[in-house]
C-alpha cells in the first residue's frame, strides 16, 4: 500500500513538472520586454480594434481599474462562487432524489402501493372493461 502511494505521488510530480521543461521563454517584444505567454481576451480585442479601426475612441472610461493582483483575485473569487453555486445545486439535486427513493422504499415496505404519476391514474380511470383503455 505504501509503495503504491509513493508511485502515484511520483507520477503526479512528474506529470506536474515535465510540461514546465518544454515551455520556451517568450521572445522579446518591440519594446525590449518579454511578451506574455498567455494574453487575455481584452488584449486581443484591443489589438483587433486598432487594426480594424485605428481612430476608434472608447465610449467611456472604467470607473475603477484594479491592479493585476486584485483583478486576478476577483476572477478567482467569481470562479469560486460559481463553483459553490453549482456544487450546492448538484448536492441538493442528488439529496432530493435519494430522499424520494428512500420515501418510496418506505411506502412499499409499509404495504402501500407505489404511487403512479397523475397521467397514469387518468388512463386507469378511463379504462373500459377488462382494463382496455378507451380512446376519446
Backbone as JSON, one array per atom type, in Angstrom:
{
  "sequence": "XXXXXXXXXXXXXXXXXXXXXXXXXXXXXXXXXXXXXXXXXXXXXXXXXXXXXXXXXXXXXXXXXXXXXXXXXXXXXXXXXXXXXXXXXXXXXXXXXXXXXXXXXXXXXXXXXXXXXXXXXXXXXXXXXXXXXXXX",
  "N": [[0.83, -1.2, 0.0], [1.9, 1.24, 0.86], [3.96, 1.49, -0.97], [2.58, 1.73, -3.39], [1.34, 4.2, -2.97], [3.57, 5.94, -3.01], [4.44, 5.57, -5.6], [2.32, 6.6, -7.08], [2.38, 9.26, -6.12], [4.89, 10.05, -7.11], [4.38, 9.9, -9.86], [2.47, 11.94, -10.11], [4.04, 14.17, -9.46], [5.93, 14.08, -11.55], [4.23, 14.4, -13.77], [3.41, 16.97, -13.27], [5.71, 18.56, -13.3], [7.07, 17.95, -15.69], [5.8, 19.16, -18.06], [6.63, 21.8, -17.69], [9.27, 21.8, -18.39], [9.27, 21.87, -21.12], [8.36, 24.32, -21.93], [8.98, 27.19, -23.72], [10.99, 30.16, -23.44], [9.46, 33.27, -23.83], [9.71, 35.31, -26.79], [11.39, 38.5, -27.14], [9.56, 41.51, -27.17], [8.69, 44.41, -29.27], [9.28, 46.51, -27.6], [11.37, 45.63, -26.1], [10.83, 44.14, -23.9], [9.89, 41.0, -22.42], [7.36, 39.15, -24.02], [4.0, 38.38, -23.04], [3.07, 35.05, -22.27], [0.48, 34.07, -22.13], [-1.97, 35.85, -23.25], [-4.72, 37.98, -22.46], [-8.26, 38.01, -23.32], [-9.15, 40.59, -23.48], [-6.91, 42.04, -24.26], [-6.47, 40.94, -26.8], [-8.81, 41.74, -28.09], [-8.53, 44.54, -28.01], [-6.26, 44.83, -29.63], [-7.27, 43.85, -32.07], [-9.26, 45.73, -32.61], [-7.74, 48.06, -32.98], [-6.46, 47.39, -35.33], [-8.6, 47.1, -37.13], [-10.09, 49.53, -36.91], [-8.3, 52.16, -36.66], [-8.66, 54.76, -35.62], [-10.48, 54.62, -33.6], [-12.26, 55.57, -30.7], [-12.81, 54.86, -27.3], [-16.11, 54.66, -25.84], [-16.57, 55.23, -23.19], [-14.81, 55.54, -20.05], [-13.42, 53.21, -17.69], [-14.69, 53.13, -14.32], [-13.15, 52.25, -12.21], [-10.04, 50.75, -12.22], [-8.71, 47.9, -11.36], [-5.6, 46.69, -9.99], [-3.31, 44.18, -11.37], [-3.08, 42.01, -9.54], [-5.32, 42.3, -7.87], [-7.36, 42.1, -9.77], [-6.97, 39.49, -10.62], [-7.52, 38.17, -8.22], [-10.24, 38.85, -7.92], [-11.3, 37.54, -10.14], [-10.73, 34.87, -9.44], [-12.32, 34.71, -7.15], [-14.86, 35.03, -8.27], [-14.96, 32.67, -9.8], [-14.85, 30.8, -7.72], [-17.24, 31.32, -6.33], [-19.1, 30.68, -8.32], [-18.5, 27.93, -8.66], [-19.25, 27.07, -6.12], [-22.03, 27.56, -6.15], [-22.86, 25.84, -8.23], [-22.0, 23.4, -7.14], [-23.6, 23.32, -4.81], [-26.18, 23.19, -5.97], [-25.97, 20.75, -7.36], [-25.49, 18.95, -5.22], [-27.85, 19.33, -3.73], [-29.74, 18.41, -5.57], [-29.04, 15.7, -5.87], [-29.4, 14.83, -3.23], [-32.14, 15.31, -2.91], [-33.21, 13.49, -4.77], [-32.32, 11.06, -3.63], [-33.75, 11.14, -1.23], [-36.4, 10.99, -2.17], [-36.34, 8.4, -3.26], [-35.84, 6.93, -0.91], [-38.19, 7.46, 0.57], [-40.04, 6.29, -1.16], [-39.26, 3.58, -1.0], [-39.82, 3.14, 1.72], [-42.63, 3.45, 1.74], [-43.36, 1.3, 0.1], [-42.41, -0.82, 1.67], [-44.1, -0.59, 3.83], [-46.4, -1.58, 2.82], [-47.96, -0.12, 1.13], [-49.28, 0.7, -2.06], [-47.21, 1.48, -4.82], [-46.86, 4.9, -5.79], [-48.54, 6.26, -8.59], [-47.8, 8.2, -11.44], [-49.7, 11.18, -12.23], [-50.77, 11.19, -14.86], [-50.93, 8.47, -15.48], [-52.83, 7.61, -13.65], [-55.13, 8.84, -14.67], [-55.42, 7.48, -17.09], [-55.88, 4.88, -16.14], [-58.33, 5.27, -14.82], [-59.96, 5.88, -16.94], [-60.14, 3.54, -18.24], [-61.75, 0.93, -19.97], [-63.87, -1.99, -19.93], [-62.22, -4.92, -18.76], [-59.8, -3.71, -18.47], [-59.03, -2.36, -20.76], [-58.05, 0.51, -22.37], [-60.01, 3.34, -23.05], [-60.45, 5.26, -25.99], [-60.93, 8.56, -26.41]],
  "CA": [[0.0, 0.0, 0.0], [2.78, 2.41, 0.93], [4.71, 1.56, -2.22], [1.66, 2.23, -4.39], [1.18, 5.63, -2.71], [4.75, 6.68, -3.46], [4.48, 5.52, -7.06], [1.32, 7.57, -7.55], [2.89, 10.59, -5.81], [5.97, 10.34, -8.06], [3.75, 10.16, -11.16], [1.85, 13.27, -10.04], [5.13, 15.16, -9.52], [6.48, 14.06, -12.9], [3.25, 15.0, -14.69], [3.31, 18.39, -12.99], [6.96, 19.25, -13.62], [7.52, 17.67, -17.07], [5.41, 20.19, -19.03], [7.39, 23.04, -17.48], [10.56, 21.68, -19.06], [9.09, 22.07, -22.55], [7.89, 25.68, -22.19], [10.07, 28.06, -24.16], [10.95, 31.54, -22.99], [8.87, 34.07, -24.91], [10.61, 36.24, -27.48], [11.26, 39.89, -26.73], [8.67, 42.32, -27.99], [9.3, 45.6, -29.85], [9.75, 47.41, -26.54], [12.51, 45.01, -25.43], [10.36, 43.34, -22.76], [9.37, 39.68, -22.79], [5.93, 39.15, -24.26], [3.26, 37.45, -22.18], [2.74, 33.78, -22.91], [-0.97, 33.93, -22.2], [-2.62, 37.15, -23.28], [-6.14, 37.91, -22.19], [-9.15, 38.33, -24.43], [-9.22, 42.04, -23.57], [-5.77, 42.48, -25.06], [-6.7, 40.51, -28.18], [-9.86, 42.59, -28.64], [-7.97, 45.87, -28.22], [-5.39, 44.75, -30.8], [-8.11, 43.69, -33.26], [-9.94, 47.0, -32.87], [-6.77, 49.01, -33.53], [-6.19, 47.01, -36.72], [-9.8, 47.35, -37.93], [-10.44, 50.96, -36.88], [-7.22, 52.78, -35.9], [-9.05, 56.02, -34.98], [-11.58, 54.35, -32.67], [-12.12, 56.07, -29.32], [-13.81, 54.2, -26.44], [-17.26, 55.48, -25.49], [-16.46, 55.66, -21.79], [-13.64, 55.01, -19.34], [-13.84, 52.48, -16.5], [-14.68, 53.89, -13.07], [-12.04, 51.78, -11.39], [-9.25, 49.74, -12.89], [-7.89, 47.27, -10.32], [-4.29, 46.18, -10.39], [-3.38, 42.79, -11.85], [-3.29, 41.08, -8.43], [-6.71, 42.42, -7.44], [-8.19, 41.56, -10.85], [-6.82, 38.04, -10.55], [-8.24, 37.73, -7.04], [-11.67, 38.95, -8.2], [-11.64, 36.46, -11.06], [-10.74, 33.62, -8.67], [-13.49, 34.77, -6.28], [-16.01, 34.77, -9.13], [-14.94, 31.24, -10.12], [-15.17, 30.04, -6.51], [-18.68, 31.48, -6.06], [-19.79, 29.88, -9.33], [-18.33, 26.52, -8.32], [-20.07, 26.82, -4.94], [-23.45, 27.51, -6.56], [-23.06, 24.6, -8.98], [-21.87, 22.3, -6.18], [-24.8, 23.29, -3.97], [-27.3, 22.7, -6.78], [-25.76, 19.32, -7.62], [-25.7, 18.24, -3.97], [-29.27, 19.37, -3.38], [-30.46, 17.55, -6.51], [-28.76, 14.3, -5.53], [-30.05, 14.56, -1.95], [-33.59, 15.27, -3.16], [-33.5, 12.22, -5.44], [-32.15, 9.99, -2.65], [-34.86, 11.21, -0.28], [-37.58, 10.46, -2.85], [-36.18, 6.95, -3.33], [-35.99, 6.4, 0.45], [-39.6, 7.52, 0.9], [-40.72, 5.28, -1.97], [-38.97, 2.27, -0.41], [-40.55, 3.04, 2.98], [-44.04, 3.22, 1.42], [-43.5, -0.06, -0.38], [-42.19, -1.71, 2.8], [-45.28, -0.5, 4.69], [-47.5, -2.25, 2.16], [-48.71, 0.77, 0.26], [-48.99, 0.56, -3.48], [-46.39, 2.6, -5.31], [-47.62, 6.0, -6.39], [-48.48, 6.37, -10.04], [-47.9, 9.58, -11.9], [-51.07, 11.62, -12.47], [-51.24, 10.81, -16.18], [-51.25, 7.06, -15.45], [-54.09, 7.47, -12.92], [-56.2, 9.21, -15.58], [-55.57, 6.4, -18.06], [-56.51, 3.76, -15.44], [-59.72, 5.62, -14.54], [-60.7, 5.91, -18.19], [-60.1, 2.22, -18.86], [-63.04, 0.27, -20.13], [-63.92, -3.34, -19.37], [-61.02, -5.76, -18.86], [-58.6, -2.88, -18.44], [-58.7, -1.79, -22.07], [-58.2, 1.95, -22.32], [-60.9, 3.95, -24.05], [-59.9, 6.39, -26.73], [-61.99, 9.56, -26.55]],
  "C": [[0.87, 1.25, 0.0], [3.55, 2.6, -0.38], [3.84, 2.16, -3.33], [1.44, 3.74, -4.22], [2.37, 6.42, -3.25], [4.89, 6.66, -4.98], [3.51, 6.54, -7.65], [1.8, 8.99, -7.3], [4.0, 10.99, -6.78], [5.4, 10.65, -9.45], [3.11, 11.55, -11.19], [2.93, 14.35, -10.16], [5.7, 15.23, -10.93], [5.53, 14.72, -13.89], [3.08, 16.49, -14.45], [4.55, 19.13, -13.48], [7.36, 19.08, -15.09], [7.06, 18.73, -18.08], [6.2, 21.49, -18.9], [8.75, 22.99, -18.17], [10.46, 21.99, -20.55], [8.61, 23.47, -22.91], [9.1, 26.53, -22.58], [9.89, 29.46, -23.59], [10.39, 32.38, -24.13], [9.9, 35.03, -25.51], [10.38, 37.65, -26.97], [10.38, 40.65, -27.72], [9.4, 43.53, -28.54], [9.84, 46.57, -28.8], [10.91, 46.83, -25.76], [12.11, 44.17, -24.23], [9.84, 42.0, -23.28], [7.86, 39.77, -22.97], [5.26, 38.13, -23.34], [2.94, 36.18, -22.95], [1.23, 33.64, -23.12], [-1.59, 35.31, -22.12], [-4.11, 36.98, -23.04], [-6.96, 38.27, -23.41], [-9.3, 39.84, -24.58], [-8.09, 42.59, -24.44], [-5.97, 42.13, -26.54], [-7.76, 41.39, -28.83], [-9.33, 43.99, -28.92], [-7.08, 45.88, -29.46], [-6.2, 44.64, -32.09], [-8.8, 45.0, -33.61], [-8.97, 48.01, -33.47], [-6.41, 48.66, -34.97], [-7.37, 47.38, -37.61], [-10.11, 48.84, -38.03], [-9.4, 51.7, -36.04], [-7.62, 54.06, -35.16], [-10.19, 55.86, -33.99], [-11.26, 54.92, -31.3], [-13.18, 55.37, -28.47], [-14.91, 55.17, -26.06], [-17.18, 56.01, -24.07], [-15.22, 55.02, -21.18], [-14.13, 54.25, -18.1], [-13.77, 53.36, -15.25], [-13.49, 53.53, -12.21], [-11.31, 50.69, -12.17], [-8.32, 49.09, -11.86], [-6.56, 46.81, -10.88], [-4.39, 44.72, -10.79], [-3.63, 41.78, -10.73], [-4.74, 41.1, -7.98], [-7.64, 41.83, -8.51], [-8.14, 40.03, -10.84], [-7.59, 37.48, -9.36], [-9.75, 37.79, -7.26], [-12.13, 37.86, -9.16], [-11.7, 35.13, -10.33], [-11.95, 33.57, -7.74], [-14.76, 34.46, -7.08], [-16.09, 33.28, -9.48], [-15.33, 30.4, -8.91], [-16.66, 30.14, -6.18], [-19.48, 30.65, -7.06], [-19.69, 28.39, -9.04], [-19.16, 26.15, -7.1], [-21.54, 26.69, -5.28], [-23.73, 26.21, -7.3], [-22.97, 23.39, -8.05], [-23.08, 22.18, -5.27], [-25.98, 22.72, -4.74], [-27.17, 21.2, -7.02], [-26.01, 18.5, -6.37], [-27.16, 18.2, -3.57], [-30.08, 18.46, -4.29], [-30.27, 16.08, -6.16], [-29.46, 13.93, -4.22], [-31.56, 14.46, -2.12], [-33.98, 13.95, -3.8], [-33.36, 11.06, -4.47], [-33.3, 9.97, -1.65], [-36.14, 10.68, -0.9], [-37.52, 8.93, -2.93], [-36.37, 6.31, -1.96], [-37.46, 6.38, 0.85], [-40.39, 6.48, 0.1], [-40.5, 3.89, -1.4], [-39.72, 2.08, 0.9], [-42.03, 2.77, 2.74], [-44.26, 1.79, 0.96], [-43.33, -1.07, 0.74], [-43.39, -1.71, 3.74], [-46.51, -1.12, 4.04], [-48.34, -1.36, 1.29], [-48.32, 0.51, -1.19], [-48.13, 1.73, -3.93], [-47.25, 3.65, -5.98], [-47.43, 5.99, -7.9], [-48.5, 7.84, -10.41], [-49.34, 9.91, -12.28], [-51.59, 11.18, -13.83], [-51.6, 9.33, -16.24], [-52.57, 6.81, -14.71], [-55.27, 7.8, -13.84], [-56.46, 8.11, -16.6], [-56.27, 5.22, -17.39], [-57.98, 4.04, -15.19], [-60.56, 5.58, -15.8], [-60.74, 4.55, -18.86], [-61.48, 1.6, -18.9], [-63.0, -1.11, -19.49], [-62.61, -4.09, -19.67], [-59.75, -4.92, -19.0], [-58.18, -2.29, -19.77], [-58.99, -0.3, -22.02], [-59.14, 2.43, -23.42], [-60.16, 5.08, -24.75], [-61.04, 7.36, -26.97], [-61.76, 10.43, -27.76]]
}
